[in-house]
């Protein structure tokens, strides 16, 4: 079930423009990590940081996430 959801997220993600913004659930699906693990990886500099849109909403830039994922597969 989880792999199916991750596959669907990946397909949707590939259709987005590099300037698009994605929220935490999409990032969790792409990396296969929990919320706390995502924030730990951001703190450690392993995942691109957040862009604060409002006091309660943050997102990530699709292009930054794509570059980060590519660099992880090339290591």
C-alpha positions in Angstrom: 0.0 0.0 0.0 2.7 2.5 1.0 4.7 1.7 -2.1 1.7 2.3 -4.3 1.2 5.7 -2.7 4.8 6.6 -3.1 4.6 5.6 -6.8 1.6 7.8 -7.3 3.3 10.7 -5.5 6.4 10.3 -7.7 4.2 10.4 -10.9 2.5 13.6 -9.8 5.7 15.1 -8.7 7.3 14.6 -12.1 4.5 16.6 -13.7 5.1 19.7 -11.6 7.1 22.7 -12.8 10.4 23.2 -11.0 9.1 26.4 -9.4 6.1 24.7 -7.9 5.8 24.3 -4.2 5.0 21.1 -2.3 3.9 20.6 1.2 5.2 18.1 3.8 3.0 15.1 3.0 4.5 15.0 -0.6 8.0 15.3 0.7 7.4 12.5 3.2 6.1 10.3 0.4 9.1 11.1 -1.9 11.7 10.4 0.7 9.8 7.6 2.5 10.4 9.2 5.8 8.2 10.3 8.8 7.5 13.9 9.7 10.1 13.9 12.5 12.7 12.2 10.2 12.1 14.9 7.5 12.7 17.7 10.1 15.8 15.9 11.4 17.2 15.6 7.8 16.4 19.3 7.2 18.2 20.3 10.4 21.2 18.1 9.4 21.2 19.8 5.9 20.4 16.6 4.0 17.0 17.8 2.7 16.3 21.4 1.4 14.8 23.7 4.0 11.4 25.1 4.3 9.9 28.2 2.7 7.5 29.9 5.1 4.4 31.0 3.3 2.3 32.0 6.3 2.8 31.6 10.1 1.2 28.1 9.8 2.1 27.0 6.2 5.4 26.0 4.8 6.5 24.3 1.6 9.5 23.2 -0.5 10.5 24.1 -4.0 10.1 21.2 -6.4 13.4 22.0 -8.3 15.3 21.9 -5.0 13.8 18.5 -4.0 14.5 17.1 -7.5 18.1 18.1 -7.3 18.5 16.7 -3.8 16.9 13.4 -4.8 19.2 13.2 -7.9 22.3 13.8 -5.8 21.3 11.0 -3.4 20.9 8.5 -6.3 24.3 9.6 -7.7 26.2 8.9 -4.4 
